[in-house]
């Protein structure tokens, strides 16, 4: 370890002949004659002198007990303020020596103080010195100006002179002391309170036995008698208190207490007066309430009110009325209404009930017309008029607007458990220990493997003794080959738990590795979405999976979807199943503090555009096909009352970024030569958030023909003024709002800006058609011609 520059030289001879060896401390001061070594402080003529022999004599016993090295080595240099004789040591103290209490800790502290004092003395000896008063005078060194300001540099204030009363009290021997509430308890042999808990003579442990008074019935319950006497005593005290208050308020009538009923008849006025007196007299208990909620306001007679006293208004509180009016005006002018979840759910339920009632009434009306026609003419072949209706399946699916929701249209909210908080990553080791994990697979990428998020996970695993292997070969925007490489690593490791630290690419790769390692005999395309893969349902149990996202865009820690590039067809596809969603999502906001600017923007595009697409998607009751087995139902279910609430909430929170989902897959799958800013990758890449936002204006202008009111509501949330807008212009308004916002964020000008041209449109359309799990949720059906027109409109935005 290198020597600190603050370490003194090998030896030095002062002008007075004092020999100072290297690293010398107090025990190395040796002089032939006794000499005083004063130091002069700034602004002072001379400081007090210290005899060196006295210091040596005082330090000799300690030096004999604990001899140490004469050299001091520090990893970090000390900061000195010689004007105040201060030394700041930035090096951390030795943890092993300071653990616990006892001689070992004291020795470590003394050694640390000795070393720092030795370095400070060495700095003092390096100061220029001179003889004061000639050659025979003492050696004096002038200290420099202080660089640190001490907490108090001014002298303390002078004591306040005593007052006349204090002087008189001191003369008479009067001591100012508050009367104590303690008395001596003979039973407990200690001072106790007069009243309350643990009062003198009132210990409950000694009240288990009561003496029967002389002449009393031995069968009488003395404990019950004591409680009854206490209740009567409390009632009498309450009665006396109210009577005294009534006298103070000049009330001539007696106020009855609960256990004591008056014998005479009281008038209504007397009872009212007694109630008012009792209420006002006890108003100081708890919250002051001068008037009951339904009690009328009594105005005092004219001429008996002073000028300073103001009466309460008869019609209400003016300040409260003014506040209510201001809140009403604020709500009318605000463009961002508060989220009322209960009201939104009730509104959705009322709309569904109204649609179901309208459909039922229409069906009954049609049946009535058909029945009247069949009554007018005889049935053919003797068949009953209702035979055709009876042959219709009872459990058939009815689709269309206003259709009744059957068991196959039931939406399901399947998400992972979420734990949120700053520094919550340190709990991963505890979670894995509670799960009984013996061998853990930690997945991340090359960029994150040396950054704080991964280091926090590694520290937690080491703290709880979790055995793990790290795989950092995950590819940003993964492909089928990168999935296969991770799956091969997982199969060889035979892990019993998985931890993914990174963005959506890392978490999706870990999902696939967990799935195929748990089902080693399955082919890779067995679980891939149709029509590219077979789309089989996942029936095998998976290992626990903890996801730690470092971005805030994909939400992969809560979904059962894993997306990848299928290089053979140059399209994006994925695996969608509720079974592959992570067991636990660790949301630590500290991991997003170091995200680059463009990654934050693209993640924001992904978040808000997912919410926008979810709110404008095909309603869940119009989804087709509708399998009766819940395991075969798609993970993407369409808009539903639950997702609508959170989609609107997300739109209001992150209304700075936008998205269109289905057409983004061929864009980010058919990658050209584009390399985005702030993405540290060695291959061409179109981020998912950027690919979704470039097509969003054209896509939402296309889908706005179905449910235009939802598109118009989304445009209003994003900042558009829709007070004079027409419902048929909802798509154009939303598209213009998106374009304006993208322009303000300096987003690339369409697909042409990232390397695409009109010649690429057929390939983009070909890559969009297989994305049935997404395109089927579009509220408006689309053809190849429609997709071509949308891609062409997205080539240039501004």
NORLIN-V653325 format. One record per residue. N is the residue number from 1. RES is the residue in three letters. PSI is psi in whole degrees, -180 to 180 (NA if undefined). D_FIRST is the distance of its C-alpha to the first C-alpha in Angstrom with 2 decimals. Layout:
N/RES/PSI/D_FIRST  N/RES/PSI/D_FIRST
This chain:
1/UNK/131/0.00  2/UNK/152/3.86  3/UNK/145/6.56  4/UNK/143/9.13  5/UNK/-20/12.40  6/UNK/-6/14.24  7/UNK/133/13.12  8/UNK/162/16.38  9/UNK/178/17.12  10/UNK/-46/17.70  11/UNK/158/21.25  12/UNK/138/23.98  13/UNK/118/27.73  14/UNK/165/29.44  15/UNK/-23/33.02  16/UNK/2/34.41  17/UNK/12/32.90  18/UNK/121/30.18  19/UNK/125/27.33  20/UNK/101/23.84  21/UNK/174/21.03  22/UNK/134/17.30  23/UNK/25/16.09  24/UNK/141/19.69  25/UNK/-155/21.16  26/UNK/-30/24.78  27/UNK/-4/25.31  28/UNK/5/24.54  29/UNK/115/27.34  30/UNK/124/30.02  31/UNK/148/33.16  32/UNK/-39/36.45  33/UNK/158/38.53  34/UNK/129/38.21  35/UNK/141/37.16  36/UNK/136/36.85  37/UNK/82/33.85  38/UNK/158/35.01  39/UNK/139/33.39  40/UNK/122/35.70  41/UNK/156/35.32  42/UNK/136/36.66  43/UNK/4/40.41  44/UNK/149/40.74  45/UNK/-48/42.13  46/UNK/138/40.24  47/UNK/174/38.18  48/UNK/145/38.69  49/UNK/147/37.51  50/UNK/132/35.37  51/UNK/127/35.87  52/UNK/-38/32.72  53/UNK/-34/34.48  54/UNK/-41/35.23  55/UNK/-42/31.59  56/UNK/-40/30.68  57/UNK/-37/33.60  58/UNK/-32/32.73  59/UNK/-8/29.08  60/UNK/-45/29.98  61/UNK/-43/30.99  62/UNK/-34/27.85  63/UNK/-35/25.66  64/UNK/-35/27.67  65/UNK/-42/27.38  66/UNK/77/23.61  67/UNK/145/21.74  68/UNK/176/17.99  69/UNK/150/15.23  70/UNK/-12/15.92  71/UNK/145/12.41  72/UNK/125/11.06  73/UNK/127/7.58  74/UNK/140/8.30  75/UNK/-39/7.31  76/UNK/142/10.74  77/UNK/148/12.63  78/UNK/151/15.62  79/UNK/128/19.11  80/UNK/142/21.47  81/UNK/87/25.28  82/UNK/-23/26.32  83/UNK/-33/29.95  84/UNK/4/29.83  85/UNK/49/27.12  86/UNK/149/25.02  87/UNK/126/21.28  88/UNK/120/20.24  89/UNK/108/17.05  90/UNK/-6/16.49  91/UNK/139/13.87  92/UNK/143/15.89  93/UNK/155/16.84  94/UNK/118/16.20  95/UNK/-37/19.20  96/UNK/-38/19.73  97/UNK/-26/20.10  98/UNK/-3/22.42  99/UNK/131/24.65  100/UNK/-165/28.09  101/UNK/154/29.40  102/UNK/-168/29.68  103/UNK/-34/27.99  104/UNK/-43/24.72  105/UNK/-43/24.44  106/UNK/-39/25.58  107/UNK/-39/23.04  108/UNK/-41/20.16  109/UNK/-40/21.74  110/UNK/-39/22.32  111/UNK/-40/18.75  112/UNK/-42/17.58  113/UNK/-38/20.43  114/UNK/-44/19.80  115/UNK/-44/16.20  116/UNK/-38/17.45  117/UNK/-36/20.55  118/UNK/-42/18.74  119/UNK/-37/16.97  120/UNK/-41/20.44  121/UNK/-36/22.18  122/UNK/-38/19.96  123/UNK/-36/21.03  124/UNK/-39/24.59  125/UNK/-21/24.56  126/UNK/-9/23.58  127/UNK/150/26.83  128/UNK/136/29.89  129/UNK/158/32.17  130/UNK/158/35.85  131/UNK/131/38.57  132/UNK/124/40.96  133/UNK/26/44.58  134/UNK/-172/44.31  135/UNK/-28/42.60  136/UNK/-2/43.30  137/UNK/172/42.04  138/UNK/158/38.83  139/UNK/124/35.54  140/UNK/136/35.08  141/UNK/131/32.29  142/UNK/127/33.33  143/UNK/145/31.15  144/UNK/174/30.89  145/UNK/142/32.66  146/UNK/143/31.15  147/UNK/-13/29.58  148/UNK/139/30.06  149/UNK/124/33.53  150/UNK/157/33.96  151/UNK/-38/36.18  152/UNK/113/39.09  153/UNK/-21/39.59  154/UNK/153/43.36  155/UNK/151/45.02  156/UNK/152/46.30  157/UNK/153/49.93  158/UNK/148/52.68  159/UNK/144/54.33  160/UNK/134/57.42  161/UNK/145/60.67  162/UNK/148/62.69  163/UNK/174/65.66  164/UNK/-37/69.22  165/UNK/-40/69.20  166/UNK/-39/65.98  167/UNK/-43/67.51  168/UNK/-42/70.72  169/UNK/-39/68.86  170/UNK/-36/66.88  171/UNK/-40/70.15  172/UNK/-5/71.98  173/UNK/26/69.14  174/UNK/126/68.90  175/UNK/133/65.66  176/UNK/105/64.63  177/UNK/134/64.03  178/UNK/144/64.72  179/UNK/127/67.06  180/UNK/150/65.16  181/UNK/10/66.03  182/UNK/143/65.13  183/UNK/160/67.78  184/UNK/124/67.66  185/UNK/115/68.25  186/UNK/-32/70.15  187/UNK/-47/69.53  188/UNK/-14/65.77  189/UNK/45/65.36  190/UNK/166/63.06  191/UNK/130/63.32  192/UNK/168/64.01  193/UNK/155/65.17  194/UNK/-38/68.87  195/UNK/170/68.90  196/UNK/-160/66.88  197/UNK/137/64.44  198/UNK/44/64.14  199/UNK/164/66.89  200/UNK/128/68.51  201/UNK/9/71.02  202/UNK/27/70.28  203/UNK/123/67.94  204/UNK/-23/69.03  205/UNK/-19/68.28  206/UNK/5/71.25  207/UNK/19/73.73  208/UNK/-10/74.52  209/UNK/128/77.63  210/UNK/141/80.40  211/UNK/135/83.42  212/UNK/123/86.83  213/UNK/157/88.92  214/UNK/132/92.18  215/UNK/-1/95.06  216/UNK/161/92.88  217/UNK/122/93.29  218/UNK/-19/90.97  219/UNK/-7/90.62  220/UNK/140/89.34  221/UNK/106/85.67  222/UNK/-30/84.22  223/UNK/-43/80.92  224/UNK/-38/82.85  225/UNK/-38/84.99  226/UNK/-41/81.93  227/UNK/-40/80.48  228/UNK/-41/83.88  229/UNK/-36/84.16  230/UNK/-42/80.75  231/UNK/-43/81.77  232/UNK/-38/85.01  233/UNK/-41/83.23  234/UNK/-40/80.83  235/UNK/-42/83.82  236/UNK/-41/85.69  237/UNK/-40/82.75  238/UNK/-41/82.38  239/UNK/-45/86.12  240/UNK/-37/86.07  241/UNK/-46/83.12  242/UNK/-37/84.87  243/UNK/-39/88.14  244/UNK/-39/86.51  245/UNK/-38/84.91  246/UNK/-40/88.29  247/UNK/-38/89.91  248/UNK/-31/87.28  249/UNK/13/88.09  250/UNK/42/91.81  251/UNK/122/92.47  252/UNK/-21/95.61  253/UNK/153/95.28  254/UNK/146/93.53  255/UNK/117/90.45  256/UNK/144/90.57  257/UNK/161/87.59  258/UNK/-44/87.00  259/UNK/-10/88.47  260/UNK/111/91.39  261/UNK/137/93.88  262/UNK/153/96.51  263/UNK/-29/100.12  264/UNK/162/101.49  265/UNK/131/101.33  266/UNK/146/98.99  267/UNK/171/99.52  268/UNK/-38/97.13  269/UNK/-39/96.41  270/UNK/-43/95.56  271/UNK/-41/93.18  272/UNK/-41/91.48  273/UNK/-43/91.14  274/UNK/-41/89.69  275/UNK/-42/87.14  276/UNK/-41/86.07  277/UNK/-43/85.74  278/UNK/-39/83.68  279/UNK/-47/81.41  280/UNK/-37/80.80  281/UNK/-26/80.35  282/UNK/15/77.64  283/UNK/-20/75.88  284/UNK/-9/73.01  285/UNK/113/71.97  286/UNK/-148/69.33  287/UNK/132/69.60  288/UNK/129/72.43  289/UNK/93/75.23  290/UNK/-21/78.21  291/UNK/139/80.22  292/UNK/160/80.48  293/UNK/-40/79.88  294/UNK/12/83.62  295/UNK/131/85.05  296/UNK/153/87.08  297/UNK/127/86.16  298/UNK/118/88.62  299/UNK/135/89.34  300/UNK/161/90.39  301/UNK/151/93.76  302/UNK/146/94.01  303/UNK/-8/93.80  304/UNK/6/91.69  305/UNK/133/88.26  306/UNK/169/86.51  307/UNK/-29/85.13  308/UNK/-21/81.48  309/UNK/132/81.76  310/UNK/141/81.58  311/UNK/154/83.02  312/UNK/142/81.30  313/UNK/145/82.77  314/UNK/-34/85.38  315/UNK/-1/84.16  316/UNK/-176/80.47  317/UNK/121/77.24  318/UNK/-39/77.04  319/UNK/-42/73.24  320/UNK/-40/72.87  321/UNK/-41/75.45  322/UNK/-40/73.64  323/UNK/-40/70.35  324/UNK/-39/72.07  325/UNK/-40/73.57  326/UNK/-40/70.24  327/UNK/-38/68.61  328/UNK/-44/71.53  329/UNK/-38/71.16  330/UNK/-41/67.42  331/UNK/-35/68.04  332/UNK/-36/70.74  333/UNK/-19/68.57  334/UNK/136/65.40  335/UNK/-4/64.94  336/UNK/86/62.43  337/UNK/153/64.35  338/UNK/146/62.58  339/UNK/117/62.10  340/UNK/98/64.67  341/UNK/-43/64.02  342/UNK/-44/67.09  343/UNK/-39/69.37  344/UNK/-43/68.06  345/UNK/-43/68.59  346/UNK/-38/72.07  347/UNK/-43/73.00  348/UNK/-41/72.00  349/UNK/-39/73.97  350/UNK/-40/77.00  351/UNK/-42/76.93  352/UNK/-41/76.82  353/UNK/-40/79.65  354/UNK/-41/81.70  355/UNK/-42/81.21  356/UNK/-40/82.13  357/UNK/-40/85.22  358/UNK/-43/86.31  359/UNK/-39/85.98  360/UNK/-43/87.87  361/UNK/-39/90.64  362/UNK/-40/91.00  363/UNK/-41/91.24  364/UNK/-36/93.86  365/UNK/-41/95.81  366/UNK/-39/95.87  367/UNK/-38/96.97  368/UNK/-41/99.76  369/UNK/-42/101.06  370/UNK/-38/100.95  371/UNK/-39/102.76  372/UNK/-38/105.52  373/UNK/-39/106.06  374/UNK/-27/106.25  375/UNK/-30/108.73  376/UNK/-28/110.98  377/UNK/145/111.12  378/UNK/151/111.36  379/UNK/145/108.49  380/UNK/136/108.86  381/UNK/18/109.48  382/UNK/10/109.42  383/UNK/140/105.65  384/UNK/155/104.45  385/UNK/-28/103.01  386/UNK/13/99.66  387/UNK/-39/99.21  388/UNK/-38/96.91  389/UNK/-33/94.65  390/UNK/-25/94.60  391/UNK/-13/93.40  392/UNK/136/90.29  393/UNK/137/87.18  394/UNK/-31/86.36  395/UNK/22/82.59  396/UNK/153/82.50  397/UNK/135/79.86  398/UNK/117/81.13  399/UNK/163/78.99  400/UNK/170/79.36  401/UNK/132/79.10  402/UNK/9/80.29  403/UNK/150/80.16  404/UNK/136/79.85  405/UNK/121/76.46  406/UNK/-180/76.84  407/UNK/-26/74.56  408/UNK/-7/73.03  409/UNK/11/72.02  410/UNK/124/69.91  411/UNK/157/66.42  412/UNK/134/63.38  413/UNK/96/60.12  414/UNK/105/57.51  415/UNK/164/53.90  416/UNK/163/50.67  417/UNK/141/49.31  418/UNK/135/47.07  419/UNK/123/44.30  420/UNK/141/43.15  421/UNK/155/40.55  422/UNK/128/37.19  423/UNK/14/34.40  424/UNK/-11/36.99  425/UNK/-27/34.97  426/UNK/-8/33.02  427/UNK/1/36.33  428/UNK/-43/36.59  429/UNK/-40/35.06  430/UNK/-40/37.56  431/UNK/-44/40.41  432/UNK/-36/39.66  433/UNK/-40/39.43  434/UNK/-30/42.79  435/UNK/-9/44.24  436/UNK/26/43.27  437/UNK/132/41.24  438/UNK/-30/39.68  439/UNK/117/38.56  440/UNK/141/37.91  441/UNK/119/37.91  442/UNK/116/35.65  443/UNK/136/36.97  444/UNK/-170/35.50  445/UNK/175/35.12  446/UNK/-36/32.43  447/UNK/-34/32.06  448/UNK/-15/31.51  449/UNK/-22/29.32  450/UNK/13/26.08  451/UNK/167/27.55  452/UNK/-37/27.66  453/UNK/-45/31.08  454/UNK/-38/30.03  455/UNK/-37/26.71  456/UNK/-40/28.83  457/UNK/-43/31.13  458/UNK/-41/28.42  459/UNK/-39/26.94  460/UNK/-40/30.50  461/UNK/-41/31.28  462/UNK/-35/28.21  463/UNK/-39/29.03  464/UNK/10/32.54  465/UNK/39/31.77  466/UNK/125/33.80  467/UNK/131/33.70  468/UNK/163/33.83  469/UNK/137/33.76  470/UNK/134/33.01  471/UNK/111/35.34  472/UNK/26/34.19  473/UNK/20/36.91  474/UNK/137/39.28  475/UNK/134/41.10  476/UNK/130/41.73  477/UNK/75/45.55  478/UNK/159/45.87  479/UNK/176/48.53  480/UNK/-34/50.49  481/UNK/-40/48.27  482/UNK/-34/45.03  483/UNK/-45/46.84  484/UNK/-38/47.79  485/UNK/-43/44.23  486/UNK/-37/42.99  487/UNK/-40/46.04  488/UNK/-40/45.31  489/UNK/-40/41.74  490/UNK/-38/43.19  491/UNK/-41/45.89  492/UNK/-33/43.56  493/UNK/-24/41.19  494/UNK/57/44.04  495/UNK/155/42.32  496/UNK/7/43.89  497/UNK/157/42.42  498/UNK/143/41.14  499/UNK/125/38.81  500/UNK/124/39.05  501/UNK/109/36.54  502/UNK/-162/37.73  503/UNK/-161/40.91  504/UNK/-31/44.40  505/UNK/-44/43.62  506/UNK/-44/41.04  507/UNK/-41/43.27  508/UNK/-40/46.37  509/UNK/-40/44.68  510/UNK/-36/43.62  511/UNK/-47/47.23  512/UNK/-41/48.61  513/UNK/-41/46.18  514/UNK/-41/47.11  515/UNK/-53/50.80  516/UNK/-23/51.11  517/UNK/-30/48.81  518/UNK/-19/51.14  519/UNK/72/54.15  520/UNK/-21/53.10  521/UNK/-5/56.67  522/UNK/147/57.35  523/UNK/156/57.59  524/UNK/-37/55.37  525/UNK/0/58.41  526/UNK/-41/59.86  527/UNK/-1/58.14  528/UNK/143/57.88  529/UNK/142/60.26  530/UNK/153/63.73  531/UNK/-2/65.14  532/UNK/-45/62.08  533/UNK/-169/61.38  534/UNK/-23/63.51  535/UNK/37/62.29  536/UNK/148/62.68  537/UNK/147/61.86  538/UNK/120/58.79  539/UNK/-6/60.01  540/UNK/146/57.07  541/UNK/140/54.64  542/UNK/162/51.12  543/UNK/158/47.76  544/UNK/140/46.08  545/UNK/119/44.39  546/UNK/123/42.08  547/UNK/132/41.71  548/UNK/92/39.02  549/UNK/142/40.21  550/UNK/-1/37.90  551/UNK/176/40.90  552/UNK/43/44.11  553/UNK/-48/46.82  554/UNK/-32/48.09  555/UNK/24/48.34  556/UNK/-20/47.73  557/UNK/-9/46.25  558/UNK/-5/49.82  559/UNK/161/52.08  560/UNK/45/53.33  561/UNK/136/53.08  562/UNK/117/50.76  563/UNK/142/51.32  564/UNK/164/50.58  565/UNK/125/51.89  566/UNK/100/54.51  567/UNK/-28/53.99  568/UNK/-40/57.30  569/UNK/-4/59.36  570/UNK/47/56.79  571/UNK/164/57.19  572/UNK/139/55.21  573/UNK/-164/56.27  574/UNK/-172/54.75  575/UNK/125/55.22  576/UNK/114/56.83  577/UNK/141/57.23  578/UNK/-22/56.64  579/UNK/-21/55.21  580/UNK/3/52.01  581/UNK/147/50.87  582/UNK/151/47.53  583/UNK/-37/47.75  584/UNK/136/45.50  585/UNK/122/44.21  586/UNK/107/41.03  587/UNK/101/41.38  588/UNK/107/38.15  589/UNK/-17/38.65  590/UNK/-24/34.93  591/UNK/-17/34.79  592/UNK/0/37.18  593/UNK/-27/35.33  594/UNK/15/33.49  595/UNK/135/36.65  596/UNK/164/37.57  597/UNK/-48/40.79  598/UNK/-31/43.10  599/UNK/-39/41.99  600/UNK/-43/42.86  601/UNK/-47/46.20  602/UNK/-35/47.10  603/UNK/-39/46.24  604/UNK/-38/48.49  605/UNK/-43/51.26  606/UNK/-44/51.06  607/UNK/-55/51.25  608/UNK/-35/54.19  609/UNK/-32/56.10  610/UNK/-43/55.97  611/UNK/-41/57.49  612/UNK/-41/60.09  613/UNK/-37/61.12  614/UNK/-38/61.31  615/UNK/-29/63.63  616/UNK/9/65.95  617/UNK/173/65.99  618/UNK/133/69.07  619/UNK/148/70.01  620/UNK/-29/69.27  621/UNK/-5/72.98  622/UNK/7/73.79  623/UNK/142/71.26  624/UNK/138/72.74  625/UNK/167/72.65  626/UNK/84/72.43  627/UNK/144/71.80  628/UNK/-26/72.98  629/UNK/122/70.07  630/UNK/-29/67.06  631/UNK/-22/64.61  632/UNK/-3/66.21  633/UNK/144/66.02  634/UNK/154/63.68  635/UNK/-30/60.37  636/UNK/110/61.52  637/UNK/-10/64.52  638/UNK/177/65.44  639/UNK/141/65.67  640/UNK/166/66.46  641/UNK/-34/66.62  642/UNK/-49/63.13  643/UNK/-29/61.36  644/UNK/-40/63.43  645/UNK/-48/62.03  646/UNK/-29/58.39  647/UNK/-45/59.12  648/UNK/-39/60.62  649/UNK/-42/57.77  650/UNK/-37/55.24  651/UNK/-39/57.37  652/UNK/-32/57.27  653/UNK/-48/53.52  654/UNK/50/52.29  655/UNK/34/55.30  656/UNK/-3/53.18  657/UNK/153/52.97  658/UNK/173/55.70  659/UNK/150/56.51  660/UNK/126/59.06  661/UNK/-58/58.10  662/UNK/-43/60.34  663/UNK/-4/60.49  664/UNK/-23/56.71  665/UNK/-46/56.33  666/UNK/-27/57.88  667/UNK/-51/56.01  668/UNK/-12/52.53  669/UNK/-40/53.76  670/UNK/70/55.35  671/UNK/135/52.17  672/UNK/-123/52.72  673/UNK/22/49.98  674/UNK/131/48.75  675/UNK/112/45.02  676/UNK/160/44.52  677/UNK/144/42.04  678/UNK/3/38.79  679/UNK/113/39.27  680/UNK/80/36.44  681/UNK/158/38.64  682/UNK/16/39.49  683/UNK/160/43.23  684/UNK/144/46.10  685/UNK/134/46.48  686/UNK/109/48.92  687/UNK/148/47.45  688/UNK/-43/49.85  689/UNK/-38/50.06  690/UNK/-40/50.98  691/UNK/-32/53.55  692/UNK/-31/55.31  693/UNK/-26/55.53  694/UNK/-28/57.03  695/UNK/-1/60.16  696/UNK/-42/60.53  697/UNK/-45/63.10  698/UNK/-39/65.47  699/UNK/-47/65.11  700/UNK/-23/65.81  701/UNK/-29/68.68  702/UNK/-41/70.09  703/UNK/-8/69.70  704/UNK/-11/71.00  705/UNK/-24/74.60  706/UNK/129/73.99  707/UNK/57/73.04  708/UNK/-26/72.87  709/UNK/-31/72.51  710/UNK/-39/69.06  711/UNK/-38/67.95  712/UNK/-38/69.33  713/UNK/-39/67.53  714/UNK/-39/64.22  715/UNK/-38/64.88  716/UNK/-41/65.50  717/UNK/-34/62.21  718/UNK/2/60.44  719/UNK/3/62.04  720/UNK/149/65.49  721/UNK/110/68.56  722/UNK/18/71.17  723/UNK/-33/73.75  724/UNK/16/76.23  725/UNK/149/74.98  726/UNK/148/77.35  727/UNK/-30/76.50  728/UNK/-13/77.24  729/UNK/16/74.61  730/UNK/-42/71.75  731/UNK/-43/70.14  732/UNK/-37/70.23  733/UNK/-45/68.88  734/UNK/-41/65.91  735/UNK/-43/65.22  736/UNK/-36/65.35  737/UNK/-41/63.03  738/UNK/-45/60.48  739/UNK/-43/60.80  740/UNK/-41/60.33  741/UNK/-40/57.22  742/UNK/-37/55.68  743/UNK/-40/56.50  744/UNK/-28/54.76  745/UNK/5/51.59  746/UNK/42/51.70  747/UNK/150/52.23  748/UNK/143/53.29  749/UNK/75/57.03  750/UNK/-177/58.25  751/UNK/-29/57.81  752/UNK/-27/58.57  753/UNK/-17/55.39  754/UNK/18/53.22  755/UNK/6/55.11  756/UNK/157/58.29  757/UNK/178/61.86  758/UNK/-24/65.36  759/UNK/-20/65.29  760/UNK/-5/62.66  761/UNK/-44/64.87  762/UNK/-40/66.67  763/UNK/-37/63.38  764/UNK/-40/62.12  765/UNK/-41/65.40  766/UNK/-34/65.19  767/UNK/-20/61.73  768/UNK/-37/63.00  769/UNK/-39/66.02  770/UNK/-9/64.17  771/UNK/60/62.29  772/UNK/-31/65.12  773/UNK/-22/63.03  774/UNK/-46/62.30  775/UNK/-27/65.36  776/UNK/-16/67.74  777/UNK/-1/66.42  778/UNK/133/67.59  779/UNK/-18/70.51  780/UNK/123/72.39  781/UNK/150/72.99  782/UNK/150/71.91  783/UNK/178/73.13  784/UNK/-36/71.64  785/UNK/-39/73.38  786/UNK/-44/71.84  787/UNK/-40/68.33  788/UNK/-42/68.91  789/UNK/-37/70.10  790/UNK/-43/67.08  791/UNK/-38/64.61  792/UNK/-39/66.58  793/UNK/-22/66.53  794/UNK/-3/62.74  795/UNK/-35/62.12  796/UNK/131/62.11  797/UNK/-40/61.67  798/UNK/NA/62.18
